[in-house]
């Protein structure tokens, strides 16, 4: 299994970076079968800033379908809008000749399909549909009637892949089943010990002992540890930022607590080569504070 080192992958995108696995994943999600010689081409956006902040996985099936898959531990209400922006860039890559859209001949493009695979700890339905049109502003105040069908919509299928959910789908894709079990074990062990690093190590051992993602984990155990610690601590840090905000006038102890909460994610981000200005933007911390956190023993 190969991966582009420029792409700051999540474990999910790292694990599914294989055409045959993606074909199996699509067949499981849609409940269909494809011929064994069906060609799958990965075209995930590579110029990402940090892990899965642009898009997780994008691939084409025989130039007839383009599939965008996002993995989320927290459902983002703007995911349909994000995917709209991503698929525009994907089509730019597919068409290549940007002058062709001005010619008289119709350009054929692969049909898009959008999926979000959820495995967070918060309760969520087995399946859910999210639509771009749900984000549209109301026009009633302009004296206009709302249209039942908008001129443009984008439909996202959200599928809960948490351990024990949607088993009829998960079992059809061995890699997806393994990933669901692995993350489920991390969550289980973290509840017991309240220590994320130990929980990940125990989950890796469990999976190796039970022949779950064994080859993948044996080859990439250290990378899996680093990616999960960075990814999940980053999400935690962002949540702290959103919850507490950036208001001035906080008591000194609370501000210090907020800064401390970013230490692990700052260190991991620096190790993975995330630009300093991007870390500042996402954490709300200044350059000097980030450098101090990164240099702590």
C-alpha positions as CSV (number, residue, x, y, z in Angstrom):
1,X,0.0,0.0,0.0
2,X,1.5,3.3,-1.0
3,X,0.9,6.8,0.2
4,X,1.9,10.3,-0.7
5,X,4.0,11.7,2.1
6,X,3.0,15.2,1.2
7,X,-0.6,14.3,2.1
8,X,-1.0,14.6,5.8
9,X,-3.4,11.7,6.0
10,X,-5.8,10.6,8.7
11,X,-5.6,6.9,9.5
12,X,-8.8,6.5,7.6
13,X,-7.5,7.9,4.3
14,X,-4.1,6.1,4.9
15,X,-5.9,2.8,5.3
16,X,-8.2,3.2,2.3
17,X,-5.5,4.4,-0.1
18,X,-5.9,1.4,-2.3
19,X,-8.1,1.1,-5.5
20,X,-9.3,-2.5,-4.7
21,X,-10.2,-1.6,-1.2
22,X,-12.1,1.5,-2.4
23,X,-14.0,-0.7,-4.9
24,X,-15.0,-3.0,-2.1
25,X,-16.0,0.0,0.0
26,X,-18.2,1.4,-2.7
27,X,-19.9,-1.9,-3.3
28,X,-20.6,-2.2,0.4
29,X,-22.0,1.3,0.8
30,X,-24.3,1.0,-2.2
31,X,-25.1,-2.7,-1.9
32,X,-24.0,-3.4,-5.5
33,X,-21.5,-5.6,-7.3
34,X,-18.9,-4.5,-9.9
35,X,-17.0,-6.6,-12.4
36,X,-13.6,-7.8,-11.1
37,X,-11.7,-5.9,-13.8
38,X,-13.5,-2.5,-13.0
39,X,-10.9,0.2,-12.9
40,X,-10.7,2.5,-9.9
41,X,-8.5,5.6,-10.0
42,X,-7.7,7.6,-6.8
43,X,-7.9,11.4,-7.4
44,X,-7.9,12.7,-3.8
45,X,-6.9,16.4,-3.5
46,X,-3.2,16.3,-2.5
47,X,-2.5,20.0,-1.6
48,X,-4.1,19.7,1.8
49,X,-3.1,21.9,4.7
50,X,-3.5,19.4,7.5
51,X,-4.7,15.8,7.6
52,X,-8.3,15.7,6.4
53,X,-9.1,19.4,6.4
54,X,-9.6,19.4,2.6
55,X,-11.0,16.0,1.7
56,X,-10.4,12.4,2.8
57,X,-10.9,10.3,-0.3
58,X,-11.9,10.8,-3.9
59,X,-11.9,8.2,-6.6
60,X,-13.3,7.5,-10.0
61,X,-14.9,4.3,-11.2
62,X,-14.3,3.7,-14.9
63,X,-14.6,7.4,-15.6
64,X,-18.4,7.0,-15.0
65,X,-18.6,7.8,-11.3
66,X,-16.7,10.1,-9.0
67,X,-17.0,9.2,-5.3
68,X,-16.1,11.5,-2.5
69,X,-15.9,10.0,1.0
70,X,-15.4,11.8,4.2
71,X,-14.8,10.2,7.6
72,X,-16.0,12.2,10.6
73,X,-16.1,11.6,14.4
74,X,-18.2,14.8,14.7
75,X,-20.8,15.6,12.0
76,X,-20.1,18.9,10.4
77,X,-23.3,20.7,9.4
78,X,-21.4,22.4,6.5
79,X,-20.2,19.1,5.0
80,X,-22.5,19.4,1.9
81,X,-21.0,22.9,1.2
82,X,-17.5,21.6,1.7
83,X,-18.1,18.7,-0.7
84,X,-19.5,21.1,-3.3
85,X,-16.3,23.0,-3.2
86,X,-14.2,19.9,-3.3
87,X,-16.0,18.3,-6.2
88,X,-15.6,21.5,-8.3
89,X,-11.8,21.1,-7.9
90,X,-12.0,17.4,-8.6
91,X,-13.8,18.1,-11.9
92,X,-11.1,20.6,-12.8
93,X,-8.6,17.8,-12.4
94,X,-10.7,15.4,-14.5
95,X,-11.4,17.8,-17.3
96,X,-7.8,19.0,-17.5
97,X,-8.4,21.1,-20.6
98,X,-10.0,24.2,-19.1
99,X,-10.7,25.7,-22.5
100,X,-12.8,22.7,-23.5
101,X,-15.8,24.0,-21.5
102,X,-16.1,26.9,-24.0
103,X,-16.4,24.6,-27.0
104,X,-19.6,23.5,-28.7
105,X,-19.2,19.9,-27.9
106,X,-20.7,18.7,-24.7
107,X,-18.2,17.4,-22.1
108,X,-19.1,14.1,-20.4
109,X,-18.3,14.0,-16.7
110,X,-18.6,11.2,-14.2
111,X,-21.7,11.2,-12.0
112,X,-20.9,12.3,-8.4
113,X,-21.8,10.5,-5.2
114,X,-21.1,11.7,-1.7
115,X,-20.7,9.8,1.5
116,X,-19.8,10.6,5.1
117,X,-18.8,7.7,7.4
118,X,-19.4,8.5,11.0
119,X,-17.9,6.7,14.0
120,X,-18.0,9.3,16.8
121,X,-19.1,8.7,20.4
122,X,-22.2,10.9,20.3
123,X,-25.5,9.1,19.4
124,X,-26.3,9.3,15.7
125,X,-28.8,7.5,13.4
126,X,-27.6,4.5,11.4
127,X,-28.3,6.5,8.2
128,X,-29.0,10.1,7.5
129,X,-29.3,12.4,4.5
130,X,-27.7,15.9,4.5
131,X,-28.5,18.4,1.7
132,X,-26.9,21.5,0.5
133,X,-30.3,23.1,0.1
134,X,-30.8,22.9,3.9
135,X,-28.2,25.7,4.2
136,X,-30.0,28.1,1.8
137,X,-31.3,31.4,3.1
138,X,-35.0,31.8,3.2
139,X,-36.5,34.2,0.5
140,X,-39.8,34.6,2.3
141,X,-38.8,38.0,3.6
142,X,-38.4,39.1,0.0
143,X,-42.0,38.3,-0.7
144,X,-41.0,35.2,-2.7
145,X,-42.2,31.6,-2.2
146,X,-39.8,28.9,-1.3
147,X,-39.2,26.5,-4.2
148,X,-39.6,22.8,-3.4
149,X,-36.6,22.0,-5.7
150,X,-33.7,24.4,-5.8
151,X,-31.7,25.0,-9.0
152,X,-28.8,23.3,-7.3
153,X,-28.6,20.7,-4.6
154,X,-26.0,18.2,-3.3
155,X,-27.0,15.1,-1.4
156,X,-24.7,13.4,1.2
157,X,-25.4,10.0,2.5
158,X,-24.2,9.7,6.2
159,X,-23.6,6.2,7.4
160,X,-22.8,5.3,11.0
161,X,-19.9,2.8,10.9
162,X,-19.4,2.8,14.7
163,X,-18.8,-0.8,16.0
164,X,-22.0,-2.7,16.0
165,X,-23.9,-0.3,13.7
166,X,-24.9,-0.9,10.1
167,X,-23.3,-4.4,10.2
168,X,-24.9,-5.4,6.9
169,X,-22.8,-2.7,5.2
170,X,-19.6,-3.0,7.3
171,X,-19.3,-6.8,6.9
172,X,-19.2,-6.5,3.1
173,X,-15.9,-4.6,3.3
174,X,-13.2,-6.3,5.4
175,X,-11.1,-3.2,5.7
176,X,-14.1,-1.1,6.9
177,X,-15.1,-3.8,9.4
178,X,-11.5,-3.9,10.7
179,X,-11.4,-0.1,11.0
180,X,-14.7,0.0,12.8
181,X,-13.5,-2.6,15.3
182,X,-10.2,-0.8,15.8
183,X,-11.7,2.6,16.5
184,X,-14.4,1.0,18.7
185,X,-11.6,-0.6,20.8
186,X,-9.8,2.7,21.1
187,X,-13.0,4.3,22.4
188,X,-13.6,1.4,24.8
189,X,-10.2,1.4,26.3
190,X,-10.1,5.2,26.6
191,X,-13.3,5.1,28.7
192,X,-11.6,2.6,31.0
193,X,-8.2,4.3,31.4
194,X,-8.9,8.0,30.4
195,X,-5.5,7.8,28.6
196,X,-5.7,8.1,24.8
197,X,-2.2,6.9,24.1
198,X,-2.5,3.8,26.2
199,X,-5.9,3.1,24.6
200,X,-4.5,3.3,21.1
201,X,-1.6,0.9,22.1
202,X,-4.1,-1.6,23.6
203,X,-6.3,-1.4,20.6
204,X,-3.4,-2.1,18.3
205,X,-2.4,-5.1,20.4
206,X,-6.0,-6.4,20.4
207,X,-6.3,-6.1,16.6
208,X,-2.9,-7.9,16.1
209,X,-3.9,-10.7,18.4
210,X,-7.3,-11.1,16.7
211,X,-6.0,-10.8,13.1
212,X,-7.8,-7.5,12.5
213,X,-6.0,-5.1,10.1
214,X,-2.9,-7.2,11.0
215,X,-0.8,-6.5,7.9
216,X,-1.6,-2.8,7.9
217,X,-0.9,-2.4,11.6
218,X,2.4,-4.4,11.5
219,X,3.7,-2.2,8.7
220,X,2.4,1.1,10.0
221,X,2.0,0.9,13.7
222,X,4.1,3.9,14.6
223,X,2.4,6.0,11.8
224,X,-1.0,5.0,13.1
225,X,-0.1,6.1,16.6
226,X,1.2,9.4,15.4
227,X,-1.7,10.1,13.1
228,X,-4.4,9.2,15.7
229,X,-2.8,11.2,18.5
230,X,-2.4,14.2,16.2
231,X,-5.8,14.0,14.6
232,X,-7.8,13.4,17.7
233,X,-5.9,15.9,19.9
234,X,-6.3,18.5,17.1
235,X,-10.0,18.0,17.1
236,X,-10.1,18.3,20.9
237,X,-8.1,21.5,20.7
238,X,-10.3,23.0,18.1
239,X,-13.3,22.1,20.2
240,X,-11.8,23.9,23.2
241,X,-11.2,27.0,21.0
242,X,-14.8,27.0,19.7
243,X,-16.3,26.5,23.1
244,X,-14.2,29.1,24.9
245,X,-13.9,31.5,22.0
246,X,-11.3,34.2,21.8
247,X,-12.9,36.8,24.0
248,X,-10.6,39.1,25.9
249,X,-10.7,39.5,29.7
250,X,-10.6,35.9,30.7
251,X,-9.1,35.2,34.1
252,X,-5.5,34.3,33.9
253,X,-5.9,30.7,35.1
254,X,-8.5,29.9,32.5
255,X,-6.5,31.4,29.7
256,X,-3.5,29.3,30.8
257,X,-5.7,26.2,30.8
258,X,-6.7,26.9,27.3
259,X,-3.1,27.3,26.2
260,X,-2.0,24.1,28.0
261,X,-4.7,22.2,26.1
262,X,-3.0,22.9,22.8
263,X,0.5,21.7,23.8
264,X,0.2,18.1,22.4
265,X,-1.4,19.2,19.2
266,X,1.1,22.0,18.6
267,X,4.0,19.6,19.1
268,X,2.5,17.0,16.7
269,X,1.6,19.6,14.2
270,X,5.2,21.0,14.2
271,X,6.6,17.5,13.8
272,X,4.4,16.9,10.8
273,X,5.5,20.2,9.2
274,X,2.3,22.2,9.5
275,X,3.1,25.8,8.8
276,X,3.4,28.1,11.8
277,X,1.0,30.6,10.5
278,X,-1.7,27.9,10.0
279,X,-1.2,26.7,13.6
280,X,-1.6,30.3,14.8
281,X,-4.8,30.7,12.7
282,X,-6.4,27.4,13.9
283,X,-5.5,27.6,17.6
284,X,-5.7,31.4,18.1
285,X,-2.3,31.4,19.8
286,X,0.5,33.8,18.8
287,X,3.8,32.8,17.3
288,X,5.8,33.1,20.6
289,X,3.3,31.0,22.6
290,X,3.4,28.3,20.0
291,X,7.2,28.2,19.9
292,X,7.3,27.9,23.7
293,X,4.8,25.0,23.7
294,X,6.7,23.3,20.9
295,X,10.0,23.6,22.9
296,X,8.7,22.2,26.2
297,X,10.2,18.9,27.3
